[in-house]
Amino acid sequence: MMRIVQLLGCFVIVLNLGCYSYRAVPPRSAATGSEARVHMAQPQDVSLATVTVRSVVQVEGELVEWTKDAQAVLSSRSLLTRSGVGETTQGELVRIPESNIDVFEAAQPDAVKTVALAAIGAGLVAGVIFAIAASGTGGDQSGGSGNGPTPTSVIPLPWGAR
């Protein structure tokens, strides 16, 4: 029974996280603190703590603010360069001038993906509950019903030896 409660708890946590998709929005319409992906009109160099990443064309992270001089400031999670190389970052702040933003995407809940995840999760939970109920042990770890000998398996040897 405890396993069922644990599975249901995990299932509820996953549903609360939901599934998100990025959708293009007007740059300044995204709320501070929201997840964002910015595609740049022109590649730009991005300075991180110890290195400079050249020719960055996409930044993904949390929108921290819009500055007075029209720059989006993101706490970056990842960068993508023009050559297709991805860089994982540690939340370094990246400033992108609004004039260099080609497409601004904000993470928004995706109802279809969330419903699909819920259906799969419900099916898995139901399967586990059914398997526990069908085993007849009810969580008893004794290894058998006590109604006869324990079944054994015969493993045939490939060369026919006995």
C-alpha positions as CSV (number, residue, x, y, z in Angstrom):
1,M,0.0,0.0,0.0
2,M,2.9,2.3,0.8
3,R,4.3,1.9,-2.7
4,I,0.9,2.9,-4.2
5,V,0.9,6.1,-2.1
6,Q,4.5,6.9,-3.2
7,L,3.6,6.3,-6.9
8,L,0.6,8.6,-6.6
9,G,2.7,11.2,-4.9
10,C,5.3,11.2,-7.7
11,F,2.4,11.3,-10.3
12,V,0.9,14.4,-8.7
13,I,4.3,16.1,-8.6
14,V,4.9,15.4,-12.3
15,L,1.4,16.7,-13.2
16,N,2.0,19.9,-11.3
17,L,5.2,20.5,-13.3
18,G,3.2,20.0,-16.5
19,C,4.6,20.3,-20.0
20,Y,5.6,23.5,-21.6
21,S,6.3,24.7,-25.1
22,Y,8.0,27.8,-26.3
23,R,5.8,30.2,-28.3
24,A,6.7,33.4,-30.0
25,V,5.4,36.5,-28.2
26,P,6.2,40.2,-28.4
27,P,9.4,40.7,-26.5
28,R,8.1,43.0,-23.8
29,S,5.0,41.0,-23.2
30,A,6.8,38.3,-21.3
31,A,6.7,38.6,-17.5
32,T,9.8,39.0,-15.4
33,G,10.7,35.6,-14.0
34,S,9.3,33.7,-17.0
35,E,11.3,31.2,-19.0
36,A,12.3,32.6,-22.3
37,R,14.2,31.6,-25.5
38,V,15.7,34.4,-27.6
39,H,16.7,34.0,-31.2
40,M,19.1,36.8,-32.2
41,A,18.9,38.7,-35.5
42,Q,22.8,38.8,-35.6
43,P,25.2,36.5,-33.8
44,Q,26.7,38.1,-30.7
45,D,29.6,37.2,-28.4
46,V,28.6,36.3,-24.8
47,S,31.0,36.7,-21.9
48,L,30.6,34.0,-19.2
49,A,32.6,33.8,-16.0
50,T,35.8,32.5,-17.5
51,V,35.3,32.4,-21.3
52,T,33.6,34.3,-24.1
53,V,31.3,32.3,-26.3
54,R,31.5,33.5,-29.9
55,S,28.7,33.9,-32.4
56,V,25.8,33.1,-30.1
57,V,22.4,33.0,-32.0
58,Q,20.1,31.7,-29.2
59,V,19.9,32.2,-25.4
60,E,17.6,30.2,-23.2
61,G,16.9,31.1,-19.5
62,E,14.8,33.2,-17.1
63,L,13.9,36.8,-18.0
64,V,15.4,38.9,-15.2
65,E,14.5,42.4,-16.5
66,W,14.3,44.9,-19.4
67,T,16.8,47.6,-18.9
68,K,16.1,51.3,-19.5
69,D,18.4,51.1,-22.6
70,A,16.1,48.4,-24.1
71,Q,18.1,45.3,-23.3
72,A,16.6,42.0,-22.3
73,V,18.6,40.5,-19.4
74,L,18.4,36.7,-19.0
75,S,19.8,34.4,-16.4
76,S,21.0,32.0,-19.0
77,R,20.7,28.2,-18.8
78,S,22.0,27.4,-22.3
79,L,23.5,29.1,-25.4
80,L,23.5,28.0,-29.0
81,T,26.2,29.2,-31.4
82,R,25.9,29.8,-35.2
83,S,27.9,26.6,-35.8
84,G,25.3,24.6,-33.8
85,V,27.4,24.1,-30.6
86,G,25.4,24.2,-27.4
87,E,26.8,25.5,-24.2
88,T,25.2,24.8,-20.8
89,T,25.6,27.8,-18.5
90,Q,25.2,28.4,-14.8
91,G,22.8,31.3,-14.7
92,E,25.2,34.0,-15.9
93,L,23.4,37.1,-16.9
94,V,23.3,37.7,-20.7
95,R,22.2,41.1,-22.1
96,I,20.6,41.2,-25.5
97,P,19.7,44.5,-27.1
98,E,16.0,44.6,-28.2
99,S,17.2,45.7,-31.6
100,N,19.1,42.3,-32.0
101,I,16.1,40.1,-31.0
102,D,14.7,38.3,-34.0
103,V,12.2,36.0,-32.2
104,F,11.3,36.1,-28.5
105,E,9.7,33.0,-27.2
106,A,8.1,32.4,-23.8
107,A,7.4,29.1,-22.1
108,Q,3.7,28.5,-21.9
109,P,1.8,25.5,-20.5
110,D,1.0,22.9,-23.3
111,A,-2.4,21.4,-22.5
112,V,-2.1,18.6,-25.1
113,K,1.3,17.4,-23.7
114,T,0.1,17.6,-20.1
115,V,-3.0,15.6,-20.8
116,A,-1.0,13.0,-22.7
117,L,1.5,12.8,-19.7
118,A,-1.5,12.5,-17.3
119,A,-3.0,9.6,-19.3
120,I,0.3,7.7,-19.5
121,G,0.9,8.3,-15.8
122,A,-2.6,7.2,-14.9
123,G,-2.2,4.0,-17.0
124,L,1.1,3.2,-15.3
125,V,-0.3,3.7,-11.8
126,A,-3.4,1.6,-12.7
127,G,-1.1,-1.1,-14.0
128,V,1.0,-1.2,-10.8
129,I,-2.2,-1.3,-8.7
130,F,-3.6,-4.1,-10.8
131,A,-0.3,-6.1,-10.7
132,I,-0.2,-5.8,-6.9
133,A,-3.8,-6.8,-6.6
134,A,-3.4,-9.7,-9.0
135,S,-0.4,-11.1,-7.2
136,G,-2.6,-11.8,-4.2
137,T,0.2,-11.0,-1.8
138,G,-1.3,-7.6,-0.8
139,G,2.2,-6.4,-0.1
140,D,3.2,-9.6,1.8
141,Q,6.9,-10.2,1.2
142,S,6.9,-13.9,2.3
143,G,7.4,-15.1,-1.3
144,G,4.5,-17.4,-1.7
145,S,1.0,-18.3,-0.8
146,G,1.9,-21.3,1.4
147,N,-0.3,-23.7,-0.7
148,G,2.2,-26.1,-2.0
149,P,5.8,-26.4,-3.2
150,T,7.7,-23.4,-4.6
151,P,7.8,-23.5,-8.4
152,T,11.3,-24.1,-10.0
153,S,12.6,-23.2,-13.4
154,V,14.6,-25.5,-15.7
155,I,17.1,-23.7,-17.8
156,P,18.1,-25.8,-20.9
157,L,21.8,-25.8,-21.7
158,P,22.7,-24.9,-25.2
159,W,24.8,-28.0,-25.8
160,G,22.3,-30.6,-24.6
161,A,24.1,-31.6,-21.4
162,R,22.1,-32.9,-18.5
